[in-house]
Amino acid sequence: MDFDIEKWVDKLDSVVDRYKEVEQLLSDPEVINDQERFQKLSKEYSRLKDIVNKYEEYQELRDNKEEAEEILEMADDEEMVELAKMQLEEVEPKLDKISETLPLMLIPKDPNDEKNVVVEVRGSAGGDEANIFAGDLYRMYSRYAEEKGWDVEIMSSSASEMGGYKEIIFVIEGKGAYSYLKYESGVHRVQRVPSTESSGRIHTSTATVAVLPEAEDVDIDINKNDLKIETYRSSGPGGQSVNTTDSAVRITHEPTGVTVSCQDEKSQHKNKDKAMRILRARIQEKIEEERQKEEAEKRQSQIGSGGRSERIRTYNFPQGRVTDHRINLTTHQLEAILDGELDELIEALVTADQVEKLKQVE
């Protein structure tokens, strides 16, 4: 991104003023005695300090550049001119880099960015072909996580008789997983000739993806009295029982109506633990959705809004093409993308989202 840093100077100066104000507040005995306020201000101070330090670095580099340019204009001494040229060669690349970094630091940080994610993939329109595509998407995200050195754990799955999944829910554990994968929520569309299609006709099918930040106990307090927990025998494709004990678990959070079922594990205890991880994430999402309704206008302008009903991407097999409709990006690397090489798409989405969010900071 190419930023005119000068248009951000007033904003950066106001950050410096706020930084000094917070610094004073943190030494105020009244604030120190109010632990909740003190911790909140400490977090703000830490974030502002990073921006202020980077801004001071920018100012020093800018002064060095201006000094070198003045010497080039005024000096007759060849040695001085040479030194000034060397200083400019050293300073200008650093100044360009910092000029791109500083405005981005003004974007409020998403508190969920560092969290693990709960990913829910479901076959949607298109019957068996949609379920097969859901399986392709699960593999794509698994391979992407593998490349990043993240762990993948299946929480719940419902296999399709023809292959793939009617539904698969899994957790990806890794630093910053949500910051990368949050842009994947929405409807993914596939256009291809199914293996069962004898006439070679192209079918269009869809699968939905929901990416939720994994909520921890500290994020959300669930009252055990609000939970309705049921057990039953797990079943495989076609409904046949695959276990002789009531190991499958269904948990309903009665105040919100959120229900989660898990049956993949043979242990009822493990199924319950997995169901609770999904339940926490879904309740947190419900709370977040209600909060975002209040900021609907702002949310619509962001790339990362990721509504589940929003068609976000098309995978066209005959043309080997993938198109992300939110940013009008088309690439002909379909096989690589389905093999988990998502960096190009995700980096473009991150950049577009940052540009939109910067407009709100201005």
C-alpha positions, 0 to 999 in steps of 0.5 A: 500500500502507498500512503501519504504519511503527512495526512496522518500526522495530526492523527499521530500527534493526537496519539502522542497526546493520549499516550502522555495522558494515559502515562499520567493516569497510570501513576494516579493512586485513584487509578492504581486502586481501581484494578479493572481501570488500571488493567484497561489503561495498561493495555491501551498504554502498551498499544500506544507506546508501540505507535509512539515509538514507531512515530519517533523513529519516523520523525528521526529518519525524516529529520535525517533525510531533510538534513542530508538534502540540505547538505546536497543543496548547500555544500561545496565539499565533495566529501560532505556531498558524498556522505549526504548521498550515502545518508540518503541511500540509507535513510530513504528505504527505511522511511518508505517502509515506516511510512507504510507501517505507521498508518496501519498501526492506527487500525484498532486491533481485533481482540480475537486475532490471536485466537484459535478458530472453530471452523464449520463446513457444510454441504449446501445446494447441490446434494452429493456434489456439495458434500464432496466439495465440503470435503475438498474445503476441509482438506484445503484448510487442513493443508493450509494449517499444516503449512503454517505449523498449526494443529487441526482437530475434528470436533464433529463430522457427518460423512456423506455416503458419496464422499465428503461431508454433510457437515464437519466442524474442526478446531485449528490451533495456532497463533493468529489463526483467526487473523488469517482465516476470519475472511473465509466465512461465507458461501463457497461455490464450485463449478465442475463436472461431477464424476457421476455425470455421464454427459459432461454437464457442468454442475454448480454446487455450494458449501458454507463455511463459518469461522468462529474465534474459539471462546475461552472460559474467561471470554464467556461465562456459561451458567451450568444451570442454563445447559440441557445435556442429552446423551444418545447412541451415535450413528453413521451414514444412513442412520445405523448405530455405530456404538452400543453405548450412549456416548453421543452428546447433545448440549442446548444452551437454553437462553440462546437456543444454541444446540451442539451435538458431538458423536465422533468419540467413543467416550461420552466425556470427550464428546461433551468436552468437544461439544462445549468448545463448539458451544462457547464459540457459537454463543460468543458469535451470537453475542458478537452478531448482536453487537455488530447489528448496532454497527451495521453500516460500519460492518458492511464496509469491511471485507471481513464481515463474512456473513454466512449467506454471502457468496464470497468465492467461486472455484471453476474447475473447467477454467482452473480459476478461483475468483474472490467476489469481494475484492474482484480477484481472479487467479488460475491457481485452482489446484494449488489453492485447493491444496492449501496454498491460500496465502495470495488470496488471504494477503489480498483480503487482509490488505483490502480490509486494512484499506477499508478500516483506515477510511474509518480511522481518518 
